[in-house]
Amino acid sequence: MSEYEEYAQEALEEEFSVYSVAHLFDKVSRYNSTIIEKDITGTLLFRGQANSGFPMDASIFRNSLISKETALINDLILQEPYEFGNHMSDFEQLVKMQHYGLPTRLIDVTTNPLVALYFACSDKSCEDKDGEILILIESLQRPTEKQVKFFAALAEYDGKSIEFFVDYFVQKGLMSKDLDFKEKQEKLENVFRTKYIPVVAPKNNERIKRQNGAFLLLGLDIEQPDYFIKNTFNLKEQLVKDFGDGIPRSLIVPQEQKQVILKELDIIGINESFVYPELEHQTSYIKNKHHIKAGE
């Protein structure tokens, strides 16, 4: 490899990598300048993943759980009817279920790049893997918008035919029963033309507040002939590509930099104790800080 080729390779790696907190700050500052200069509509959103080989999907899409989505949700509502009831919208229920660890069709993202950087580095089971920060530029929808209601309603849909699919949304009150069947089907196909929608997170718990949280709410792959049977998909190929605006949609965090970056983040207060305000995480952070092993 010639000297020029080595220089070009180093420049390319620098553009698509993160080596420190300062390095990320510099990049995000440039991205924001680009958004302003080019009058790009949308907000920068970030997602940190501990392994760059991970897909970009929702937890309910993994391990064949999609076939159990409705059962999982209904079982939890039956178990805790006062926590999840008619007083909550479908989206609010999903957010609360996600918070307490139930697999859902939500993907956590954040408006804070440092929080994403923490998640790209902090998973001990992936210490030997490069991390990744995924970047999106999106206009966030509010939970009360109609499309959000359609997408969130999918969680309790469990049909196997196009007729059942159409009737479900009529029964949910999201579509007029006066439309003919073809009109209803076309309307639904238009609603679900996009595979996901970015949604503002309700700031109703401390974790979301600290993480500057938002969500990607996943829908269907409408291109599949049997889309009315809930399916799974990986958003990564759709999201990580060259959009021609000079802003990369994926930054790699080299494995050898993870521990240094975590120390830098800790100095400025981004650590387990900050991103997870619950008491068990406060004690976990203190134990790790003092190098206390399990059982001691």
C-alpha positions in Angstrom: 0.0 0.0 0.0 1.4 3.4 -1.0 1.8 6.3 1.4 -1.2 8.1 -0.2 -3.3 4.9 0.1 -2.4 4.6 3.8 -3.3 8.2 4.3 -6.7 7.8 2.5 -7.4 4.6 4.5 -6.7 6.4 7.8 -8.9 9.4 6.8 -11.7 7.0 5.9 -11.4 5.2 9.2 -11.4 8.5 11.1 -14.5 9.7 9.3 -16.5 6.6 10.3 -15.0 5.9 13.8 -15.2 7.3 17.3 -12.0 7.2 19.4 -13.0 9.5 22.3 -15.7 11.7 23.8 -14.0 14.8 22.2 -13.9 13.0 18.9 -17.7 12.4 19.0 -18.4 16.0 20.1 -16.4 17.3 17.1 -18.3 15.1 14.7 -21.8 15.9 16.1 -20.9 19.6 16.0 -20.1 19.3 12.3 -23.2 17.3 11.6 -25.3 20.0 13.2 -23.6 22.6 11.1 -24.4 20.6 8.0 -28.1 20.3 9.0 -28.3 24.1 9.4 -26.3 25.0 6.3 -28.3 22.6 4.1 -31.6 23.4 5.8 -32.2 19.7 6.4 -35.5 19.0 8.2 -35.3 16.7 11.2 -33.6 16.0 14.5 -30.4 14.0 15.0 -31.2 10.7 16.8 -28.6 8.2 18.0 -28.6 4.6 19.0 -25.6 2.9 20.6 -25.1 -0.8 20.1 -22.4 -2.8 21.8 -21.6 -5.0 18.8 -21.4 -3.5 15.3 -22.7 -6.8 14.0 -26.0 -6.5 15.7 -29.1 -5.8 13.5 -31.3 -2.8 13.9 -34.5 -4.3 15.1 -36.9 -4.5 18.0 -36.7 -7.0 20.8 -40.0 -8.6 19.8 -38.5 -9.4 16.4 -35.9 -11.7 17.9 -36.0 -15.4 18.8 -39.4 -16.0 17.0 -41.1 -13.8 19.7 -43.2 -12.0 17.1 -45.6 -14.9 17.0 -46.1 -14.4 20.8 -46.4 -10.6 20.8 -50.2 -10.5 21.4 -50.0 -13.2 24.1 -47.2 -11.5 25.9 -49.1 -8.2 26.1 -52.4 -9.7 27.0 -50.8 -11.8 29.8 -49.2 -8.8 31.3 -52.4 -6.8 31.2 -54.3 -9.7 32.8 -51.5 -9.9 35.5 -51.4 -6.2 36.2 -54.8 -4.7 35.1 -54.4 -1.6 37.2 -51.0 -0.8 35.7 -52.1 -1.4 32.1 -55.7 -0.6 31.4 -58.2 1.4 29.3 -56.8 4.7 30.8 -53.6 4.2 28.7 -53.2 4.4 24.9 -51.7 1.5 23.0 -48.4 3.5 22.7 -48.3 4.4 26.4 -48.7 0.7 27.2 -45.8 -0.3 24.9 -43.6 2.3 26.4 -44.3 1.1 30.0 -43.9 -2.5 29.0 -40.5 -1.7 27.3 -39.4 0.1 30.5 -40.1 -3.0 32.5 -38.3 -5.4 30.1 -41.1 -6.9 28.1 -40.1 -7.4 24.5 -41.9 -4.9 22.3 -41.8 -3.4 18.8 -40.1 -0.2 20.1 -36.4 0.6 19.5 -34.8 3.0 22.0 -33.0 6.0 20.5 -31.7 9.2 22.1 -31.1 12.8 21.2 -28.0 12.7 23.4 -24.9 11.3 21.5 -23.1 10.7 24.8 -25.8 8.4 26.0 -25.6 6.4 22.7 -21.8 6.3 23.1 -22.2 4.8 26.6 -24.5 2.1 25.3 -22.0 1.3 22.5 -19.3 0.7 25.1 -20.9 -0.6 28.3 -22.1 -4.1 27.6 -19.5 -6.4 29.2 -20.5 -9.4 27.1 -19.4 -7.5 24.0 -16.0 -6.1 25.3 -14.2 -7.9 22.5 -16.5 -6.5 19.8 -16.5 -3.1 18.1 -19.4 -1.0 19.1 -21.5 1.2 16.9 -23.5 4.4 17.0 -26.3 4.5 14.5 -27.4 8.0 13.4 -30.8 9.1 12.1 -32.2 12.4 11.0 -35.9 12.3 11.7 -39.0 14.5 12.3 -40.4 13.1 15.5 -44.1 12.4 15.7 -46.2 12.9 18.8 -47.8 9.9 20.5 -51.3 11.3 19.8 -50.9 11.4 16.0 -53.0 9.0 13.9 -50.2 7.0 12.4 -48.7 6.3 15.8 -52.0 4.9 16.9 -52.1 2.6 13.9 -48.6 1.3 14.5 -49.0 0.8 18.2 -52.3 -1.1 17.6 -50.3 -3.7 15.7 -49.0 -5.1 19.0 -52.4 -6.6 19.9 -53.3 -7.7 16.3 -53.1 -11.5 15.9 -54.9 -12.2 12.6 -53.9 -14.4 9.7 -55.9 -13.0 6.8 -56.2 -9.7 5.0 -59.9 -9.6 5.9 -59.1 -10.0 9.6 -56.3 -7.3 9.3 -58.7 -4.8 7.8 -61.5 -5.5 10.3 -59.2 -5.2 13.2 -58.5 -1.6 12.6 -62.2 -0.9 12.0 -63.0 -2.5 15.4 -60.2 -0.4 17.0 -62.0 2.7 15.8 -59.1 3.8 13.7 -60.9 3.4 10.4 -64.5 4.1 9.2 -66.6 1.0 8.6 -68.4 2.9 5.9 -65.5 2.6 3.5 -65.6 -0.4 1.1 -63.1 -3.2 1.6 -60.7 -2.1 -1.1 -60.6 1.5 0.2 -59.9 0.2 3.7 -57.1 -2.0 2.4 -55.5 0.8 0.4 -55.7 3.1 3.3 -53.9 0.6 5.6 -51.2 -0.1 2.9 -50.6 3.6 2.7 -50.4 4.0 6.5 -47.8 1.2 6.7 -45.8 2.2 3.6 -42.9 3.1 5.9 -41.5 0.4 8.2 -41.1 2.6 11.2 -42.0 6.0 12.6 -39.9 8.0 15.1 -42.0 9.1 18.1 -41.3 11.5 21.0 -41.0 9.6 24.3 -43.4 10.8 27.0 -41.3 12.1 29.8 -43.2 10.2 32.4 -40.3 8.3 34.0 -36.8 9.4 35.2 -35.0 6.9 33.0 -36.4 8.4 29.8 -35.6 11.9 31.0 -32.0 11.1 31.8 -31.5 9.2 28.5 -33.1 11.9 26.4 -35.2 9.1 25.1 -37.3 8.7 21.9 -38.5 5.6 20.1 -38.7 4.1 16.7 -42.0 2.3 16.5 -41.8 -0.5 14.1 -44.6 -1.6 11.8 -44.8 -4.1 8.9 -42.9 -5.0 5.8 -45.7 -4.0 3.4 -43.7 -5.4 0.5 -44.2 -8.9 1.7 -47.2 -10.6 0.0 -48.5 -11.9 3.4 -47.8 -8.6 5.3 -51.1 -9.1 7.2 -49.3 -11.8 9.1 -46.9 -9.9 11.4 -43.4 -10.2 10.1 -39.9 -9.2 11.2 -37.2 -7.2 9.4 -33.9 -5.5 9.9 -33.8 -1.7 9.5 -30.0 -1.5 9.2 -29.7 -1.8 5.5 -32.3 0.9 5.0 -30.8 3.2 7.6 -27.0 2.8 7.1 -26.3 4.1 3.7 -25.0 7.2 1.9 -27.8 9.8 1.9 -25.6 12.3 0.1 -25.7 14.9 2.9 -22.2 14.3 4.3 -23.5 12.8 7.5 -22.5 9.1 8.0 -25.3 7.0 9.5 -22.9 4.6 11.3 -19.9 5.3 13.5 -17.7 2.4 14.7 -16.3 2.4 18.3 -13.2 0.2 18.2 -13.2 -2.4 21.0 -9.8 -1.3 22.3 -11.2 2.2 22.9 -14.2 1.2 24.9 -12.7 1.2 28.4 -11.0 4.6 27.9 -14.2 6.1 26.6 -16.2 4.7 29.6 -13.7 6.4 31.9 -14.1 9.7 30.0 -17.8 9.4 30.1 -17.7 8.7 33.9 -15.8 11.9 34.5 -18.6 13.9 33.0 -21.3 12.0 34.7 -22.5 9.6 32.0 -22.4 6.2 33.6 -24.7 3.3 34.8 -25.8 5.4 37.8 -26.9 8.2 35.4 -28.6 6.4 32.6 -30.4 3.9 35.0 -31.7 5.9 38.0 -33.3 2.9 39.7 -31.7 1.9 43.0 -30.3 -1.5 41.9 -28.3 0.3 39.2 -27.0 2.9 41.7 -25.7 0.0 43.9 -24.3 -1.8 40.8 -22.4 1.3 39.8 -20.9 1.8 43.3 -19.9 -1.9 43.4 -18.2 -1.7 40.1 -16.5 1.6 41.0 -14.9 -0.1 44.1 -14.2 -3.3 42.2 -16.5 -5.4 44.4 -17.1 -8.9 42.8 -20.3 -10.9 43.0 -20.7 -12.6 46.3 -18.5 -10.2 48.2 
